Amino acid sequence: MIILGVADNHDAGAALVQDGQLLAACSQERFDRKKGSGAFPWAAIDAALDTAGVKARDVDRVVFGTAFTPSTLLRRFPALHHQRKAEGGQFDPLLSAYIAYQVALRRTGLHAVEVEASQRLLTHRLRERGFPKAQVVMMDHHEAHAHAAYRAQPHPTALILTVDAMGDGLSATAWVGQVGQLNRHWAQSGLAAVNTFYSRITELLGFTALRHEGKVTGLAAYAKPPPELLEHMAERLRFVSPGFNRLSPFALETKDSPFYAALRDFTREEIAAAAQRTLEDAVTAFVAYWVERTGVADVAVAGGAFANVKLNQRVAALPQVKSLFVAPHMGDGGLALGAALGAAGTPPEARVRLDWGPRYTKSQISRELYIARLTPVSGVDAVEHAATLLARGLTVARFAGGMEFGPRALGNRSILVRPDLPEVNDRLNGQLKRTEFMPFAPICVAENAKRLFVGLEKTALSARHMTVCCDCTDELRRLAPGVVHVDGTARPQLVDAAEHPRLHRLLRRFEELTGVPALINTSFNMHEEPIVCSPFDAIRAWRAAKLDALILEDVIVERDR
């Protein structure tokens, strides 16, 4: 059985499973080069098929990881949806009306009509594109999130929690996975305020909602939340057993409303700190409640709220939680993966590697180097030479293996820099045109984890995917200050020798040369661009950022040569 999972909302993508085995997964944005692309993911579908060596005519089932969000109208005219978001943002009254419409469909049961209409439309579209026998199936949005979390972690029995802005009329759910099956225990109306609250604060602070929420998290570390501001924000987001308060009036508020007007008396940093604490307090109470109610302490989470690495640290610290797993692609891009794995009934399994996207051959890389008039350094081992350059304080971009699935660069599409140099953060931010207050993340070998980080025992698997924060030891603060945020935390990536032997060897060799047990790992892209996909993308971004060296699989080129 060959199953293609598809996410066709914002952050579109595709994943392919054959006989229960995941073979490919990739995001549309990496191909059309539009960050968070909501285009129908034909390019991602083609790439997933090509990566897996499967023909469209052989696909038995296509599962869409969201049943009626977007609606049939927006599936027919997707540009309309994204135009309204771009023009009106989170404050657009039409967007608020759309949320209310989706909730109404759920409550009245009329969503079945939407699902059937979308199914017919998508079946016709796929037939036209060469999928003659594929059965089209629509999976509930939060069910797809839950499958993405449950089936990528190792525990047969786990509590699965999803928290999102709104999908298929819901904003949060609670499930228990047992012996490969998911059972939903509870669901929250799409009028809950969790992600909407944080996204609106993001927009209010001058950032782009649904894209820059991480900047609010980074900014929050620069201030303490004023108590009166916390009290004010708790009116808009708080835990109310068994979920979150509903805020239908909030959905219609504008930037000039009394709630937002009151925020003008505080600094950006204070607002960010209060929003972060408000989110953490509400979601940790939610998690603790469901652990106690179900008696299941191994927790797996998905949905956009859990892109917040500081929130994940707070969740892991709960005494009720035995272990925490964050779905590697926790946002809506992960719906394709959840749809494919869930429809296939793939059992829970600890998935460490995420390089499920396209790989490029030596001849493809050589062709791009020839076109770009670049000559690899001859007579050197790329890993050894890169370690030497990094030890000298130079910036090295690394392009190797399959493209990784999800929002994080995990070594295959990464920029690596020595983390103990003065002004390294300012220099790198300037080259990549990124925000100066955002922290850079450390990458290190897994064997060094206990030396460098505190409190990773519950999140060991998620630390392979850079989806959780933790406190840093004094040793890391002293040896690698460039990867430690102002609050003493970091978002680490741990590298295992068996999974990533060349990357592991590079990190080990760098430590041998310098005594520094970590490198800065940041995504290989320019600001506001997706992470690079192809050798062409890599060469273009490397030149634009004026980085010193570029590894392309087992060859290396230098800018001054």
Buried (B, 14 or more C-beta within 10 A) or exposed (E): EBBBBBBBBBBBBBBBBBEEEBBBBBBBBBBBBBBBBBBBBBBBBBBBBBBBEBEBEEBEBBBBBBBBBBBBBBBEEBEEBBEBBEEEBBBBEEBBEBBBBBBEBBEEEEBEEBBEBBBEBBBEBBEEEEBEEBBBBBBBBBBBBBBBBBBBBBBBBBBBBBBBBBBBBBBBBBBBBBEEEBEBBBBBBBBBBBBBBBBBBBBBBEBBBBBBBBBBBBBBBBBEBBEEBBEBBBEBBBBEEBBBBBBBEBBEBEEEEEBBEEBEEBEBBBBBBBBBBBBBBBBBBBBBBBBEBBEBBBBBBBBBBBBBBBBBBBBBBBEBBBBBBBBBBBBBBBBBBBBBBBBBBBBBEEBBBBBBBBEBEEEBBBBBBEEBEBEBBEEEEBBBBBBBBBBEBBBBBBBBBBBBBBBBBBBBBBBBBBBBBEEBBEBBBEBBEBBEBBBBBBBBBBBBBEEBBEBBEBBBBBBBBBBBBBBBBEEBBEBBBBBBBEBBBBBBBBBBBEBBEBBBBBBBBBBEBBEBBBBBBBBBBBEEBBBBBBBBBBBBBBEBBEBBBBBBBEBBBBBEE
